[in-house]
Amino acid sequence: MSDECELIVLRYDAPSVERWSSRAYDGSFGYVTPQGAPLVDLLDPRPGERVLDLGCGTGVLTAQIAARGAEVLGIDGSPAMIEKALAQHPGIDFIVGDGHDFTVAHAYDAVFSNAALHWMSRDPGAVIANVREALRPGGRFVAEMGGSGNCAELTAAMLTAWREYGLREPELPWYFPTPAEYAHRLEREGFVVRLLEYSDRPTPLEECPGGAADWVRMFASSVLAGLPPEIVLPLLQRVNELAAPALRRETGWMADYVRLRFAAVRR
């Protein structure tokens, strides 16, 4: 382990319940990582560059960036993810931290983020401001996140099921901006947007035998917290029934993903 972790100051309030299962993330939901491989190409990390991977998960893409010769630090809010990243990728620095509240002692050449920014929903502007402060002038911010309309069918099925069971509408944990909204945020925080792509990406949930219910358990587990245990299974079965017409195919279940990919440069 290098001295990198001494160069960054992060404050992190660990949740009372671990949001992520690192085993499930790399197993049933392992498509998250290979879908991010083209983003590494867009980043185009160069030997000797300093890159910060924000929301690094188990570090698979962090390791790909390091393999191209960059010096990388991975940050993630999940202690389980960081524990697994450290075990699987010795020689790369990883640390638990919150994108809403971090500072670095020395500027980075690039900040990279794949499928993580939409989880940093408390104050997206603060996240972008922290990224800007972490970059040298001319440094680049390359990322992909869920965009407006992401998981619309899945979310609609959830909300309908909750209403049918007489439950309060759940507070969803994500931030899915429109392209115009996020470009405005980037520009307001001192970035010049060089590339912004917005596209549908229907994604097979190949290892989800429980269909939309498995997706809810993985990506929206917070909405199940505090519910009477006896209604969770029938509630999720109802989510499946409601989502099936739009998302179940003969070949299996699909997730109705919409992605926002961008590259921006700090002024």
C-alpha positions, 0 to 999 in steps of 0.5 A: 500500500502506498502513501496515497491514502494519507493524501486524501481526507474523507468523512464518511458516516457508515449506514446502519445497514450495508446497502450493497452485497459485494458478492451479489454485485459481482455475481448476479449484477456483474453486467455493471462492470463490463458495461463500463469498459468503453468508459475507460476507453473514453477516459484514455488513462495515460502512464503516470497520470493520477486518476480518482475512481469515484464510486469504484465498487469492487475495483474492477474498472479501477484495476483496468485504469491502473493497468494502463499505467495510471496511478489510481485511488478508488473511493466507494461508500460501501465498506464491503465493496472496499474490503473486496477491492483491497483483497482482489487488487493488491497494490491499488489504493482504495478507501471508504468515502462519500462523494458529497464530502471529500478533499484531496491534498494534491490535484488529480489529472482525471476523475472517473465514475461509472454507474455511481453518481446517481447514488450520490443524490443528497446534493449532486451539486456538492459532488460536482464541486468536490470533483472540480476541487480534486482536479487540476486546471484542465483536468477531466471528469469522465463518467456515466450515470443513470439519466432521466427515465432510467428504470421508469417501468421498474419504478412505476411497478414499485410505486403502484404495488406500494399504493395497492398495499396501502403503503406510503410512497417509498423514498427512492435513493437515486438521482436521474437528471436530464442531459440539460440539467446535468450539463447546467450543473457541470457548467455552473461548477466550473466545467466545460462539457466536451461530450454528452450522450443520452441513450436507452440501454435495455439490459438483460437481467440474465441472472435474476430468476426472481425478475424485477423482485431481485432487482428491487432487493439489490438496487432499492433495498432501502425501500424494504426497510421497516416493512412488515416481514410478512408482506415483503414477498407478496409485495415483490411478487406484485411488483413482478406482475406489474412490471412483466408486461413491459420488461419480461421477454421470452428470453428473460427479464430486461431492465429499462436503463437509460444512460447519461455519459459525459466528458467535461474539463475543469476550467 
